[in-house]
Amino acid sequence: MNKKRIRKTNQTDNSLSVDLPEKIADMLNIKNEADMLLEWKDAEALFNKEIHWDDHVDIELLDMLTETFEEHHHVFENLKDR
């Protein structure tokens, strides 16, 4: 589903800003001061909400995986050389 909206730019100090309507911010779960990734090519710009993995990773699972990799390091080293 590709939706489009026209928004005007606003002068903010030495930069231009574009307001994000509250309804869209809520729908995309974007909060104030959220990190946004800006990508551009030629005359197109794309904004994406930056994902912080520490907000989504199960720390206990990560610890278990780390222990497993450390315990079986030699096995993984042998596999990469094949």
Secondary structure, 3 states (H helix, E strand, C coil): CCCCCCCCEEEECCEEEECCCHHHHHHCCCCCCCCEEEEEECCEEEEEECCCHHHCCCHHHHHHHHHHHHHCHHHHHHHHCC
